Amino acid sequence: MKKVIGAILGIIFVVAVVCGIVVGTYVFKQPSREGDSRAFINGPWYTPLEDGKGIVFDFNKEGELTIHYYHKEGEYDKYDEDKDLITKGYFKVDEDGKKLKCLILPDYLDQKDIDFDYNLKFFTTIKYTDLQFKMAKKHSDESQDIPDATTTLIIGKKTYKVTQDPDDVDVYNSKDIQW
């Protein structure tokens, strides 16, 4: 009897450690401070409004991901958690594969009531292409016309062309970095 209980506790311990390592790599690993991940690290990437709503892919500096609908141009952070929230989770950038590896929180996996083109899984990969990103120089006296950052996100077979306003970009507290 003691061997059976010991074996069960051993299996539970191994599963808990493996799950802790997997979740920890998504939550605590800080993304690279160079390359494409600098552009993705902060802010709302939004699609144009269609039929009165667009989609916001919000990646923050802590590695958290939120995908939700928005209904008014310029109000990308305002949404109703019950009706507009698509999912929440964590992400990290794989620059070599041009992918965002996402860990979707279990509470946000059930998408039966959400009109989203792809059924998200616990581990979801979002591919990106055509990343165009330019940062303003911090101490420049001249007026700079910085175009909106753009990229294409591919989830499953659905493609989203997304944009980010240059005023929303704050890459690793870039206001403190000399460019």
Contacts in CASP RR format, 6 or more apart in sequence:
PFRMAT RR
TARGET T0000
AUTHOR 0000-0000-0000
METHOD contacts of the structure
MODEL  1
MKKVIGAILGIIFVVAVVCGIVVGTYVFKQPSREGDSRAFINGPWYTPLE
DGKGIVFDFNKEGELTIHYYHKEGEYDKYDEDKDLITKGYFKVDEDGKKL
KCLILPDYLDQKDIDFDYNLKFFTTIKYTDLQFKMAKKHSDESQDIPDAT
TTLIIGKKTYKVTQDPDDVDVYNSKDIQW
22 103 0 8 1.000
23 103 0 8 1.000
25 92 0 8 1.000
26 63 0 8 1.000
26 90 0 8 1.000
26 91 0 8 1.000
26 92 0 8 1.000
26 101 0 8 1.000
26 103 0 8 1.000
27 63 0 8 1.000
27 90 0 8 1.000
27 103 0 8 1.000
29 92 0 8 1.000
31 37 0 8 1.000
31 40 0 8 1.000
31 41 0 8 1.000
31 63 0 8 1.000
31 92 0 8 1.000
31 93 0 8 1.000
32 38 0 8 1.000
32 93 0 8 1.000
32 95 0 8 1.000
33 172 0 8 1.000
35 95 0 8 1.000
36 93 0 8 1.000
36 95 0 8 1.000
36 98 0 8 1.000
36 128 0 8 1.000
36 131 0 8 1.000
36 133 0 8 1.000
37 93 0 8 1.000
37 95 0 8 1.000
38 133 0 8 1.000
38 171 0 8 1.000
38 172 0 8 1.000
39 131 0 8 1.000
39 133 0 8 1.000
39 149 0 8 1.000
39 151 0 8 1.000
39 169 0 8 1.000
39 171 0 8 1.000
40 59 0 8 1.000
40 93 0 8 1.000
40 100 0 8 1.000
40 128 0 8 1.000
41 59 0 8 1.000
41 60 0 8 1.000
41 61 0 8 1.000
41 63 0 8 1.000
41 171 0 8 1.000
41 172 0 8 1.000
42 59 0 8 1.000
42 60 0 8 1.000
42 61 0 8 1.000
42 168 0 8 1.000
42 169 0 8 1.000
42 170 0 8 1.000
42 171 0 8 1.000
42 172 0 8 1.000
43 58 0 8 1.000
43 59 0 8 1.000
43 60 0 8 1.000
43 164 0 8 1.000
43 168 0 8 1.000
43 169 0 8 1.000
43 170 0 8 1.000
44 56 0 8 1.000
44 57 0 8 1.000
44 58 0 8 1.000
44 76 0 8 1.000
44 77 0 8 1.000
44 164 0 8 1.000
44 168 0 8 1.000
45 56 0 8 1.000
45 57 0 8 1.000
45 58 0 8 1.000
45 59 0 8 1.000
45 149 0 8 1.000
45 151 0 8 1.000
45 153 0 8 1.000
45 162 0 8 1.000
45 163 0 8 1.000
45 164 0 8 1.000
46 54 0 8 1.000
46 55 0 8 1.000
46 56 0 8 1.000
46 57 0 8 1.000
46 70 0 8 1.000
46 76 0 8 1.000
46 162 0 8 1.000
46 163 0 8 1.000
46 164 0 8 1.000
47 54 0 8 1.000
47 55 0 8 1.000
47 56 0 8 1.000
47 160 0 8 1.000
47 161 0 8 1.000
47 162 0 8 1.000
47 163 0 8 1.000
48 54 0 8 1.000
48 161 0 8 1.000
48 163 0 8 1.000
49 70 0 8 1.000
49 71 0 8 1.000
49 73 0 8 1.000
52 71 0 8 1.000
53 69 0 8 1.000
53 70 0 8 1.000
53 71 0 8 1.000
53 84 0 8 1.000
54 69 0 8 1.000
54 70 0 8 1.000
54 71 0 8 1.000
55 67 0 8 1.000
55 68 0 8 1.000
55 69 0 8 1.000
55 70 0 8 1.000
55 86 0 8 1.000
55 160 0 8 1.000
56 66 0 8 1.000
56 67 0 8 1.000
56 68 0 8 1.000
56 69 0 8 1.000
56 70 0 8 1.000
56 76 0 8 1.000
56 77 0 8 1.000
56 79 0 8 1.000
57 65 0 8 1.000
57 67 0 8 1.000
57 126 0 8 1.000
57 153 0 8 1.000
57 160 0 8 1.000
57 162 0 8 1.000
58 65 0 8 1.000
58 66 0 8 1.000
58 67 0 8 1.000
58 68 0 8 1.000
58 76 0 8 1.000
58 77 0 8 1.000
59 65 0 8 1.000
59 91 0 8 1.000
59 100 0 8 1.000
60 66 0 8 1.000
61 172 0 8 1.000
63 90 0 8 1.000
63 91 0 8 1.000
63 92 0 8 1.000
64 88 0 8 1.000
64 89 0 8 1.000
64 90 0 8 1.000
64 91 0 8 1.000
65 87 0 8 1.000
65 88 0 8 1.000
65 89 0 8 1.000
65 90 0 8 1.000
65 91 0 8 1.000
65 100 0 8 1.000
65 102 0 8 1.000
66 85 0 8 1.000
66 87 0 8 1.000
66 88 0 8 1.000
66 89 0 8 1.000
67 85 0 8 1.000
67 86 0 8 1.000
67 87 0 8 1.000
67 88 0 8 1.000
67 116 0 8 1.000
68 79 0 8 1.000
68 84 0 8 1.000
68 85 0 8 1.000
68 86 0 8 1.000
69 79 0 8 1.000
69 83 0 8 1.000
69 84 0 8 1.000
69 86 0 8 1.000
70 76 0 8 1.000
70 78 0 8 1.000
70 79 0 8 1.000
70 84 0 8 1.000
71 84 0 8 1.000
72 78 0 8 1.000
76 168 0 8 1.000
79 85 0 8 1.000
85 108 0 8 1.000
86 108 0 8 1.000
86 111 0 8 1.000
86 114 0 8 1.000
86 116 0 8 1.000
86 120 0 8 1.000
87 104 0 8 1.000
87 105 0 8 1.000
87 108 0 8 1.000
87 109 0 8 1.000
87 111 0 8 1.000
87 120 0 8 1.000
88 104 0 8 1.000
88 105 0 8 1.000
88 107 0 8 1.000
88 108 0 8 1.000
89 102 0 8 1.000
89 103 0 8 1.000
89 104 0 8 1.000
89 105 0 8 1.000
89 108 0 8 1.000
90 102 0 8 1.000
90 103 0 8 1.000
90 105 0 8 1.000
91 100 0 8 1.000
91 101 0 8 1.000
91 102 0 8 1.000
91 103 0 8 1.000
91 126 0 8 1.000
92 100 0 8 1.000
92 101 0 8 1.000
93 99 0 8 1.000
93 100 0 8 1.000
93 101 0 8 1.000
94 100 0 8 1.000
94 101 0 8 1.000
98 127 0 8 1.000
98 128 0 8 1.000
98 129 0 8 1.000
99 125 0 8 1.000
99 126 0 8 1.000
99 127 0 8 1.000
99 128 0 8 1.000
100 125 0 8 1.000
100 126 0 8 1.000
100 127 0 8 1.000
100 128 0 8 1.000
100 153 0 8 1.000
101 123 0 8 1.000
101 125 0 8 1.000
102 120 0 8 1.000
102 123 0 8 1.000
102 124 0 8 1.000
102 125 0 8 1.000
102 126 0 8 1.000
103 122 0 8 1.000
103 123 0 8 1.000
104 120 0 8 1.000
104 121 0 8 1.000
104 122 0 8 1.000
104 123 0 8 1.000
104 124 0 8 1.000
106 122 0 8 1.000
108 120 0 8 1.000
109 120 0 8 1.000
109 121 0 8 1.000
109 122 0 8 1.000
111 119 0 8 1.000
111 120 0 8 1.000
117 155 0 8 1.000
117 158 0 8 1.000
118 155 0 8 1.000
118 156 0 8 1.000
118 157 0 8 1.000
118 158 0 8 1.000
120 155 0 8 1.000
124 155 0 8 1.000
126 153 0 8 1.000
126 154 0 8 1.000
126 155 0 8 1.000
127 153 0 8 1.000
127 154 0 8 1.000
127 155 0 8 1.000
128 151 0 8 1.000
128 152 0 8 1.000
128 153 0 8 1.000
128 154 0 8 1.000
129 151 0 8 1.000
129 152 0 8 1.000
129 154 0 8 1.000
130 150 0 8 1.000
130 151 0 8 1.000
130 152 0 8 1.000
131 149 0 8 1.000
131 150 0 8 1.000
131 151 0 8 1.000
132 147 0 8 1.000
132 149 0 8 1.000
132 150 0 8 1.000
132 151 0 8 1.000
133 149 0 8 1.000
133 151 0 8 1.000
133 169 0 8 1.000
134 146 0 8 1.000
134 147 0 8 1.000
134 149 0 8 1.000
134 166 0 8 1.000
135 146 0 8 1.000
135 169 0 8 1.000
135 171 0 8 1.000
135 174 0 8 1.000
135 179 0 8 1.000
136 144 0 8 1.000
136 146 0 8 1.000
136 166 0 8 1.000
136 179 0 8 1.000
137 144 0 8 1.000
137 179 0 8 1.000
138 174 0 8 1.000
138 175 0 8 1.000
138 177 0 8 1.000
138 178 0 8 1.000
138 179 0 8 1.000
139 178 0 8 1.000
146 166 0 8 1.000
147 166 0 8 1.000
148 163 0 8 1.000
148 164 0 8 1.000
148 165 0 8 1.000
148 166 0 8 1.000
149 163 0 8 1.000
149 164 0 8 1.000
149 166 0 8 1.000
149 169 0 8 1.000
150 161 0 8 1.000
150 162 0 8 1.000
150 163 0 8 1.000
150 164 0 8 1.000
151 161 0 8 1.000
151 162 0 8 1.000
152 159 0 8 1.000
152 160 0 8 1.000
152 161 0 8 1.000
152 162 0 8 1.000
153 159 0 8 1.000
153 160 0 8 1.000
153 162 0 8 1.000
154 160 0 8 1.000
171 177 0 8 1.000
END
